[in-house]
Amino acid sequence: MIVQANFLKGQDVQLDSIIETTILTDEAIDWLIEGDKNFHFIYPRLTYSNRTYYAGREIGDFQDNLRGDIYYFNSNGIFAGFSNAWYSQIEPKLSSTALTIGFSKSLSNKKLRLRASADKYFFHGNSETVFSGSLNFGTTLQKGIFLVRLDYSQLLGSESTSQVSLDGGIRINLLNLGNSGRLQIRPVLSLFFASEEVYEEELIYRNPRFPGVPVYTVSEKFGILNTRFSLPVSLYTGRLDIQLVYNHHFPNSLSNSYSFPNSGQFVLSAGYLIDL
């Protein structure tokens, strides 16, 4: 008989939201550069979530979090910035900071975008951390209203592991507001791949008349940890953008004996464009 239990390999609970923040989204970039050939922008943004997740696994009991980030972006495709994250059930509340530098460029008449970035993480307080940074690479292919996005992150530190996300969705303009404003909806289905350590306990029966002797083994598996359906509604008005997102998570355990519940969250964010 084999009984399995698992946990996420060495992950600080903040990593999911940090990586999501520091990979500057195509939507933000397209909105920043729209109509400008040569530019330098500062882009501050605040994001609030009513629940906290890693790979679809909820961290805490309805733990909300707030992220603040500021990016610099120019017409050559270079961007840099930093982000902070606050969590309601973690001490200290300001628990992590990330520094980012990267490059993003459109090819093939804006149908294909390539990007790369490097992050450095700082976790506050006395908690031990495994990962101190990451290298991120990605591409987005868009044809009409359809888009496919692929991102790869290599987490670095005292240990190393990788994460892959694959997104597919559509962009629908609900309303145009003047020359630059619009109301947009973008349903997206995302797959998240990462490593998970699986602990196995096997009972070895050396003598059928005596109880089995437990033998423990640990193996690392790589696979789909979460499927997420996102429904973002975005409002772009001149220099201000506001986004309300509903995410529904369908987490998958790589252990056959344990499962995680499906759940949903709301995310509200706002950013403002400052022209230098």
Secondary structure, DSSP 8 states (H G I E B T S, - for coil): -EEEEEEETT--TTHHHHHHHHS--HHHHHHHHTT-SS-EEEEEEEEEESS-EETTEE-SSS--EEEEEEEEEETTSEEEEEEEEEETTSSSSEEEEEEEEEEEEEETTTTEEEEEEEEEEEE-SS---SEEEEEEEEEEEEETTEEEEEEEEEEEESS-EEEEEEEEEE-EEEEEETTTEEEEE--EEEEEEEEEEEEEEEEE-SSTTS--EEEEEEEEEEEEEEEEEEEEEEEEETTEEEEEEEEEEEE--SSTT-----EEEEEEEEEE-EE-
